[in-house]
């Protein structure tokens, strides 16, 4: 009902598909666990180029316990008993802060994320942005 009255809304797809690749459509059907794994891969790729691989401690602490990374050794992680769905929900809000300066203000991305009703949709929307930005960074590095 909140969706019907425009109180909450689904994020639009901003991801530019340069080819007829079906991977974007496949990501939309993934569960939160799979989206989280893909998002962490994208975050690590992005931060590897932009910050030398360093993540903000608030973001690094949300890394899943089963994921091995130097970031986990350097930063305190959430407890392994911390519920997975809560960690994913926090990630779906905080992961956008790293890329927020690169997103045009007129898109009101932060507001859209706040109005998005599900963790899965937020993870998907953020993954789209990281995928786009990583592709742009790769293109810039090869020119």
Helices and strands as residue ranges (DSSP letters): H 23-28, H 32-50, H 57-60, H 70-74, H 84-94, H 96-99, G 100-102, G 105-107, H 109-115, H 119-141
